[in-house]
Amino acid sequence: MDKKAFLADMAEILEVTNAELSDALELNNDNWHSFAVVATIAAINEHFGITVPADTLIKCSNIGELINLIEANIK
């Protein structure tokens, strides 16, 4: 799992600093828009070689849930 590089991409996608990016960072209407979801799907595929459906991805409410979703799908 290339978590560090993925999180760096997520900081860019969500337009936050690496310091602001934590498991508790909420994915909300301000940062979790359609472009962010599509970019996240691409980043997950690039870093982990899996495809997570958008309807599953949008149910994540924070970065921790997103990481858990990825980990559950790569096992």
ChimeraX attribute file (.defattr): number of C-alpha atoms within 10 A of each C-alpha:
attribute: neighborCount
match mode: 1-to-1
recipient: residues
	/A:1	11
	/A:2	10
	/A:3	13
	/A:4	10
	/A:5	12
	/A:6	18
	/A:7	17
	/A:8	14
	/A:9	18
	/A:10	21
	/A:11	17
	/A:12	14
	/A:13	18
	/A:14	19
	/A:15	13
	/A:16	14
	/A:17	11
	/A:18	13
	/A:19	7
	/A:20	11
	/A:21	18
	/A:22	13
	/A:23	13
	/A:24	12
	/A:25	14
	/A:26	17
	/A:27	19
	/A:28	12
	/A:29	8
	/A:30	8
	/A:31	15
	/A:32	19
	/A:33	13
	/A:34	12
	/A:35	12
	/A:36	17
	/A:37	19
	/A:38	16
	/A:39	15
	/A:40	22
	/A:41	17
	/A:42	16
	/A:43	20
	/A:44	21
	/A:45	13
	/A:46	13
	/A:47	15
	/A:48	17
	/A:49	12
	/A:50	15
	/A:51	15
	/A:52	16
	/A:53	11
	/A:54	13
	/A:55	9
	/A:56	10
	/A:57	17
	/A:58	15
	/A:59	11
	/A:60	18
	/A:61	15
	/A:62	16
	/A:63	18
	/A:64	15
	/A:65	18
	/A:66	19
	/A:67	17
	/A:68	12
	/A:69	15
	/A:70	19
	/A:71	12
	/A:72	9
	/A:73	12
	/A:74	11
	/A:75	5
